[in-house]
Amino acid sequence: MIRLVVRKRAKSLGWGALVVYLCALALALFICGVLLRLSGRPGLGGLAILFQGAFGQSYSLLDDLVKAIPIFLCSLGVALSFRMQIWNIGAEGQFALGAVGATFVALSLPGLPWPVLLPLMFLAAMLAGGLWGLIPAALRLRLGVNEIISSLMLNYVGILVLDYLVFGVWKDPASFGFPMTAEFGPGGQIARMGPTLGLNLGKLHWGLLACPLAGVAYGVFLSRTRLGFELAACGEGERVARYAQLPYGFLVLLVLGAGGALAGLAGSIECSATLGRLQPTVMVGYGYTAIVVAWLARLKPWPIAFTSFLLASLRVGVEVLELKLQIPAAFGQIMEGGILLCVIAGQFFLDYTVSLRRPEAPVAPVASGASCAPGVKEAA
Amino acid sequence: MAGRESRTDIGAADVLPEVRLVGVTKRFGAVLANDSISLSIMPGRIMALLGENGAGKSTLMAMLAGCFKPDSGHIEVEGRRVDFASPREAIAAGIGMVYQHFMLVENMTVAENVLLGQEGGFLLDPAAMHAAVTELSERFALPIDPGARVGDLSMGERQRVEILKLLHRQSRVLIFDEPTAVLTPVEAEALFAALRAMSAQGKAIVFISHKLEEVLALADEIAILRRGRIEGEFLAADVQSPADLARRMVGRDVVLEIGREPMETGEVVLDVRHLGGPGLDDVSLSLRRGEILAMVGVAGNGQQQLVETVCGLSRPRTGEVELLGRSWDDFFHCRDWQGALAWVPEDRTGLATCGSLDLTDNLLLTTRQGFSKGMWLRRARAREVAREIVRTHNVQPGRIDLPAWQLSGGNLQKFVLGRELLRRPRLLVAEQPTQGLDISATEAVWRRLLTARADMGVLLVTGDLTEALQLADRVAVMFRGRIMGQFPTGDAARVERIGALMAGLSE
């Protein structure tokens, strides 16, 4: 009888990881092609349109980049808490609160010039998002409430707060009844990069600068600072944290607060740069995509940047696909989910090797149905 | 290497042993987990396998259950040599094991769990399944409701389900790994009745335990395992008392003689007065610099709770604990990373280290304050020191970029000890510091502890009496949360009585 033997890898796969990722991606695209075919559209042709839409022209690449900005920032935020096994699903709500905070400043102080107003908006956004993130942290520490549930629920609350404001107190009288605030003053809008640099950069805006700043800060914090190390060590569980006297409670507050601040920053950039005002369409699910990104990228900064761009371009490509083939908008989410599942399944091969059992090979408990006595391991 | 012939063969010469282990040896790296062990397991008999943690009981049983293969020697079932490649083959040969951690599907009923994987056909017949389970449970005195959901059952009932699973698979040899560890006393009694019923119907029973009373209450024959070897094998009827058994279990064999120079003692570093709480009953002890105090006793008699209190994991419920002259609250409110308290826990993989982090990061786990400058961490220096520890303590395989899970328990232990001594503590708590270490590593650790005590008081928690007597200046014996006696190791008359104290007989 042929049996599979599964063993944990002693060495990491190195460049072989790239092959695993590419295969997983190819499998996901293949599944999507089949789905297109089943819904009566050309499978291969559909994928071609998708690629053309996402990467075909320079303006589509720029569009990818614009959409990658909020995804990247939110993703850094959730990755921070995932590092210590705190599952922050609340980036979407923190994003909404960030947009609300920035709008509050922009509407209250409309006449200020941008060097004053924009930093104030960012600050308000990070404060609002950060405080929103602290709610699940406090609930977890004080009452033992699972942060997955509370942060997820707070997403809906946050979006409703946003809706309440734009449908009510902040609604622009000149908007003909549409739910939106008045346009921010010129000092409250992030400018596009193209005109200043004298290049044709489409919708790309200066908010892009937040990404390298946040990315470097994230990387340096985790690899160089003591707090960053304590955070990673906490990921092994509260028992180890108590043994090593790690400030577990403080770190929970820190990761959820800082994660909320990053998502809030993303919200403020999005509504200041792309829309120039606050309206419900600012919420397009970047906060949820960010979770997928953080997971796919295994919480590392460069892969987060790359994956953010990839999933942003998927969004752009699917928009084109919707237009050309009359595909429902949900197809984008199906693809996103498909990629996530395939890549996560593929990541199994990064940590484990699978081989057919040879007669003399020792048996790994994982593969053999019944596992061995706890605490008894084959020596590595 | 056939090893010694089992004495129980003579006791029941006309019956063929169900299972025979012949010269079974298993090594993990340099550690000899089982050293040419020969044992016969007889049908209709209950055998107790007695030994301290790390004596090799689990390894031996894991080989019987098909999880590992012996390095040399072999296993015979009904006189025929077998070569298990997986637990499945062991089960097919009639050997089943009930682990401490049950392997049941909580959302399924008792009957579904028992018949899982051997339903026979595509369609299920709940009535027949219930009938089959009921029949089995009545035959072996294991009362259970076949329709109950496993998630709703108590630990004792879940254990019955595990046993029924094996009985339904026609297992003729049933192995129990510390079966009473999760049971209440009443449930334990019920289990004993069931074990007797099974043995009366010809099943061979092996159970692993370190509880002396239950071994005497239940077993027909007893085998004692120490440091991977069978150190004694006799009929339970030949044992006079629990104290007698304790003496046979802990032994006094000198595996390693190590000269211990007396040392001048300094200030009191740990003072425990009338400490009470869960698992502890009026514990008082004090420890000075320059001294090693060994806490001995059968595992699970309050040592764990004492250590957790002394090391700051749980607050003293009643009584007082003073560390380095400060009260418990004051000491743990703000404590220095160095020059104070260091702890080498028994659980090296789940508590003392982070499996996924490399050795540098594991060094930083308790010494990070020493490697930081403001908010920054000086990893380069930490790497140097980690390399230094790996070299001086001979941590194999000698690389610091490996994640901790890839190191064997003994090597991890050497690393942890090096790390904790780096903190230059004045009070060191060492739990089972040489468990799973080979002789040379054990000697290295012993020597290090002996020299270290010049600067600190060492609280040594160990189940190994040899270790306690070799290292300690004083020894304290624990039983059911109480200290039964406390005396210098030079007091030969009282040292003789340690076995009795461990079994709960007071001085």
Interface residues (C-beta under 8 A of the other chain):
Chain A: R3 A10 S223 R224 T225 R226 L227 G228 F229 E230 A232 A233 G235 E236 R239 V240 R242 Y243 A244 Q245 P362 V363 P365 S368 G369 A370 S371 C372 A373 P374 G375 V376 E378 A379 A380
Chain B: F28 G29 S58 T59 M61 A62 A65 G66 C67 F68 K69 A85 S86 P87 R88 I91 M97 Y99 Q100 H101 M103 D177 L313 R335 W337 W343 P345 G350 L351 A352 C354 G355 S356 L357 D361 L364 L365 T366 R368 S372 M375 W376 L377 R379 W405 Q406 L407 S408
